[in-house]
Amino acid sequence: MSRFFVTPSAVEGKYIRLVDQGDLRHMKKVLRLSVGDELDVSDGTVWEYRARISALSEEEALLEILDKQRFSREPKVQVTLFQGIPKAAKMESIIQKSVELGVYAVTPVFMERTVVVDRGNFHKKLERWQKISDEAVKQCKRGIIPQVEPALRFPEMIKALATFDLILFPYENEEQRTIKDCLRQVALQNLQPRTVAIVIGPEGGFSDKEALLLDQAGAERVSLGKTVLRTETAGPATLAMTMYELEL
């Protein structure tokens, strides 16, 4: 069943008006949907709908609501991935897999060992990364579209971390405390964090100064296992472990 996203204002009584031209093209040219076909619609905030195409034109699709339910696929815990910006297309893979695994938002971060440089056109990367999130979320039928937030510098990220209930800091130099130890301790204490930050370094890892600043910010140093993971693997792996312990 195909899924489309609209704003809450598009829901009008028993009908939904879908006017996004990209969605209309995809509906008609790719999916070959027509009047009478059914699809899923999310308002991106609370509700998801089963709807039937009642009318279809070049300007809009009028969808008759058949069923309305609160989101059933969204995790209760909101996990934001603060990702040290990697080279090439690695960020696209990180975003795609993280969205499939349930991430709430992704924030790119310029760190000391980040090789990528903002030459004034970084906004184009953000636009591309947001499209990756948009496409991934439709495939896995989530209720919201995770946002790729504007990039932060490391000190800005440290300030942003103050709003989270739990901060996970996978670090290759941590040899004692595993992420399992950390998350199960959280569960045993019945803390039930609603917002979790995962901080992942770029290809070169964290500098000593950055590691100290994360410690001072209250981040939990954790090990992801006996091997050192690539940056494009570490984020999704940490997210999957977090969801397993706190959500499933």
Salt bridges, closest charged atoms under 4 A:
GLU12 OE1 - ARG17 NE 2.92
ASP23 OD1 - LYS138 NZ 3.12
GLU38 OE1 - ARG50 NH1 3.97
GLU38 OE2 - ARG52 NH2 3.91
ASP40 OD1 - ARG50 NE 2.90
GLU48 OE1 - ARG3 NH1 3.14
GLU58 OE2 - LYS28 NZ 3.73
GLU60 OE2 - ARG17 NH1 2.58
GLU64 OE1 - ARG52 NH1 3.49
GLU74 OE1 - ARG142 NH2 2.89
GLU92 OE2 - ARG128 NE 3.32
GLU100 OE2 - LYS97 NZ 4.00
GLU203 OE2 - LYS90 NZ 3.35
ASP215 OD2 - ARG221 NH2 2.71
GLU220 OE1 - ARG177 NH1 2.30
GLU245 OE2 - ARG184 NE 2.98
